[in-house]
Amino acid sequence: MAKHIAEVGGVVVIGLGRFGKSLALELERDGVEVLGVDTDARRVQSLAGRITHVVQADSTDVEAMQQLSVQDFDRAVIAIGSDLEASALTAFALKSLGVENIWAKATSESMAKILEQIGVGHVVRPEHDMGRRVAHLVRGKMLDYIEFDDGYAIVKTMPPRSILGMPLGVSGVRTRFGVTIVGVKTPGQDFTYATPDTVVNEGDLVIVSGERQKVEYFSAQD
């Protein structure tokens, strides 16, 4: 079963607590087959029949992981989070088996650094990242916010009145605010990519990209 999941591009999710369970179910909803692994029998039982295959096993045991054909997978997520030792040993086991793309949950900056030093290519801090995102959203009119490591951000927001009723090429958004309007969503219509001829009207939502401080300033304008 596990080898079949690997052959069709499936993902191993190790640790089926709140984060791992949510991730596994979301992947399944998107049509991605999942091999779920946890040491807790209750967690395993709760997901039986809800994801492709779920087993109770010790992810820090290289031999146990090998028996599950984890070495055949290209992608794995370590969602243990609260246990640094277990996360680190699991990462070591996955690396030993040749799994190339490993994501791991970290609950602190120090844990993130340790996992990165082991060779985990993608370390995520869900609570930290969500806290930063919500902090940006509550400060202004932004309806959604994504920030990248280089200080670049993309936001969904209401447009300022000063650009309404005229083509973007005339309103001079990029010159005045230093941001780019990527797309526009008019109520009752599909999302459309913006061009210099696009006219933004009252009630529209815009997708804006640019440096974090600049998109925040743009979204704060009335």
C-alpha positions as CSV (number, residue, x, y, z in Angstrom):
1,M,0.0,0.0,0.0
2,A,2.7,2.5,1.0
3,K,4.8,1.8,-2.1
4,H,1.7,2.5,-4.3
5,I,1.1,5.8,-2.5
6,A,4.7,6.8,-3.2
7,E,4.4,5.7,-6.9
8,V,1.4,8.0,-7.5
9,G,3.2,11.1,-5.9
10,G,1.8,10.7,-2.4
11,V,3.1,12.4,0.8
12,V,4.2,11.0,4.1
13,V,2.8,12.9,7.1
14,I,4.5,12.0,10.3
15,G,2.7,13.2,13.5
16,L,-1.1,13.3,13.4
17,G,-1.9,15.9,16.0
18,R,-3.9,19.0,15.1
19,F,-1.4,20.3,12.5
20,G,-0.6,16.9,10.9
21,K,-4.2,15.8,10.9
22,S,-5.4,19.0,9.2
23,L,-2.6,18.8,6.7
24,A,-3.3,15.2,5.9
25,L,-7.0,15.8,5.4
26,E,-6.4,18.9,3.2
27,L,-4.0,16.9,1.0
28,E,-6.5,14.2,0.6
29,R,-9.2,16.7,-0.3
30,D,-6.8,18.0,-3.0
31,G,-6.5,14.5,-4.4
32,V,-3.0,13.8,-3.0
33,E,-2.7,10.3,-1.4
34,V,-1.3,10.3,2.1
35,L,0.6,7.8,4.3
36,G,0.0,9.0,7.9
37,V,2.3,7.8,10.7
38,D,2.0,8.3,14.4
39,T,2.9,6.5,17.6
40,D,-0.5,7.2,19.2
41,A,-3.0,4.4,18.4
42,R,-6.0,6.7,19.1
43,R,-4.8,9.3,16.5
44,V,-4.2,6.5,14.0
45,Q,-7.6,5.0,14.6
46,S,-9.3,8.4,14.3
47,L,-8.0,8.8,10.7
48,A,-8.6,5.2,9.5
49,G,-10.7,5.4,6.4
50,R,-10.2,9.2,6.1
51,I,-6.8,9.2,4.5
52,T,-5.3,6.7,2.1
53,H,-3.3,4.7,4.6
54,V,-2.5,5.3,8.3
55,V,-0.2,3.3,10.5
56,Q,1.1,3.3,14.1
57,A,4.9,3.3,14.0
58,D,8.0,4.9,15.6
59,S,9.2,7.4,13.0
60,T,12.6,7.7,14.7
61,D,13.3,4.0,13.9
62,V,15.0,3.8,10.5
63,E,14.2,0.1,10.1
64,A,10.5,0.7,10.8
65,M,10.4,3.5,8.3
66,Q,12.1,1.4,5.7
67,Q,9.5,-1.4,6.2
68,L,6.9,1.2,5.4
69,S,8.6,2.0,2.1
70,V,9.2,5.6,3.2
71,Q,12.4,5.5,1.1
72,D,10.2,5.4,-2.0
73,F,8.6,8.8,-1.3
74,D,9.9,12.1,-2.6
75,R,8.1,14.2,0.0
76,A,7.6,14.0,3.7
77,V,6.2,16.3,6.4
78,I,7.3,16.0,10.0
79,A,4.4,17.4,12.0
80,I,5.5,16.3,15.5
81,G,6.4,19.9,16.5
82,S,6.4,19.8,20.3
83,D,9.1,17.1,20.6
84,L,12.5,18.3,19.4
85,E,14.3,15.0,19.9
86,A,11.6,13.0,18.0
87,S,11.5,15.6,15.2
88,A,15.3,15.6,14.8
89,L,15.6,11.8,14.9
90,T,12.8,11.5,12.4
91,A,14.5,14.0,10.1
92,F,17.7,12.0,10.4
93,A,15.8,8.8,9.6
94,L,14.2,10.3,6.5
95,K,17.5,11.8,5.3
96,S,19.2,8.4,5.9
97,L,16.5,6.8,3.6
98,G,17.1,9.3,0.9
99,V,13.9,11.3,1.1
100,E,14.7,14.5,-0.8
101,N,12.0,17.0,0.1
102,I,11.3,17.2,3.8
103,W,9.1,19.7,5.6
104,A,9.1,20.0,9.4
105,K,7.0,21.9,11.9
106,A,9.0,23.9,14.5
107,T,7.6,25.5,17.6
108,S,10.5,27.9,18.3
109,E,13.3,29.6,16.5
110,S,16.0,27.4,18.1
111,M,14.1,24.3,17.0
112,A,13.9,25.7,13.5
113,K,17.6,26.3,13.4
114,I,18.4,22.8,14.6
115,L,16.2,21.2,12.0
116,E,17.8,23.3,9.3
117,Q,21.2,22.2,10.4
118,I,20.2,18.6,10.2
119,G,19.3,19.3,6.5
120,V,15.5,19.8,6.6
121,G,14.9,22.0,3.6
122,H,11.6,23.5,4.6
123,V,10.9,24.5,8.2
124,V,7.5,26.0,9.1
125,R,6.3,27.7,12.3
126,P,2.5,27.7,11.9
127,E,1.7,29.6,15.1
128,H,4.4,32.2,14.6
129,D,3.6,32.7,10.9
130,M,-0.1,32.9,11.5
131,G,0.4,35.4,14.3
132,R,2.5,37.7,12.0
133,R,-0.1,37.4,9.3
134,V,-3.1,38.3,11.6
135,A,-1.1,41.2,13.1
136,H,-0.9,42.7,9.6
137,L,-4.5,42.1,8.8
138,V,-5.9,43.7,12.0
139,R,-3.9,46.9,11.4
140,G,-5.8,48.0,8.3
141,K,-8.1,47.2,5.4
142,M,-6.2,44.2,4.2
143,L,-8.4,41.1,3.7
144,D,-5.6,38.7,3.1
145,Y,-1.8,39.0,3.4
146,I,1.2,36.9,2.4
147,E,4.7,38.0,3.2
148,F,7.9,36.4,1.7
149,D,11.3,36.2,3.3
150,D,12.7,39.1,1.3
151,G,10.2,41.6,2.6
152,Y,8.0,41.3,-0.4
153,A,4.2,40.9,0.1
154,I,1.0,40.2,-1.7
155,V,-2.3,41.5,-0.3
156,K,-6.0,41.5,-1.1
157,T,-7.4,44.9,-0.1
158,M,-10.0,47.6,-0.9
159,P,-8.6,50.2,-3.3
160,P,-8.2,53.8,-2.2
161,R,-10.7,56.3,-3.6
162,S,-8.0,58.2,-5.4
163,I,-7.6,55.5,-8.0
164,L,-11.3,54.7,-8.6
165,G,-13.0,55.3,-12.0
166,M,-9.9,55.6,-14.1
167,P,-7.6,53.2,-16.0
168,L,-4.6,52.0,-13.9
169,G,-2.3,53.4,-16.5
170,V,-3.7,56.9,-15.8
171,S,-4.0,56.6,-12.0
172,G,-0.2,56.0,-11.7
173,V,-0.4,53.5,-8.9
174,R,3.1,52.2,-9.4
175,T,4.6,55.7,-9.5
176,R,2.6,57.1,-6.6
177,F,2.6,54.1,-4.2
178,G,5.5,51.9,-5.5
179,V,3.2,48.9,-5.8
180,T,1.7,46.8,-8.6
181,I,-2.0,45.9,-8.9
182,V,-1.9,42.3,-10.1
183,G,-5.6,41.7,-10.4
184,V,-9.1,43.0,-9.7
185,K,-12.2,41.2,-8.4
186,T,-15.5,42.9,-9.1
187,P,-18.5,41.6,-7.2
188,G,-20.4,39.0,-9.1
189,Q,-17.6,38.5,-11.7
190,D,-14.5,36.3,-12.0
191,F,-11.1,37.5,-10.9
192,T,-9.3,39.3,-13.8
193,Y,-5.6,40.1,-14.3
194,A,-4.9,43.8,-14.3
195,T,-3.7,45.8,-17.4
196,P,-3.0,49.5,-17.9
197,D,-6.5,49.8,-19.3
198,T,-8.2,48.1,-16.3
199,V,-10.6,50.5,-14.4
200,V,-11.0,50.0,-10.7
201,N,-14.5,50.9,-9.4
202,E,-16.0,51.3,-5.9
203,G,-16.8,47.9,-4.4
204,D,-13.9,46.1,-6.2
205,L,-11.2,44.3,-4.4
206,V,-7.6,44.4,-5.7
207,I,-4.6,42.1,-5.4
208,V,-1.5,44.2,-4.8
209,S,2.2,43.2,-4.7
210,G,5.3,45.1,-3.6
211,E,7.5,45.8,-0.7
212,R,5.8,45.1,2.7
213,Q,5.8,48.7,3.9
214,K,4.5,50.0,0.6
215,V,1.6,47.6,0.2
216,E,0.7,48.3,3.9
217,Y,0.7,52.1,3.2
218,F,-1.3,51.6,0.0
219,S,-4.0,49.5,1.8
220,A,-4.3,52.1,4.6
221,Q,-5.3,54.8,2.2
222,D,-9.0,55.9,2.1
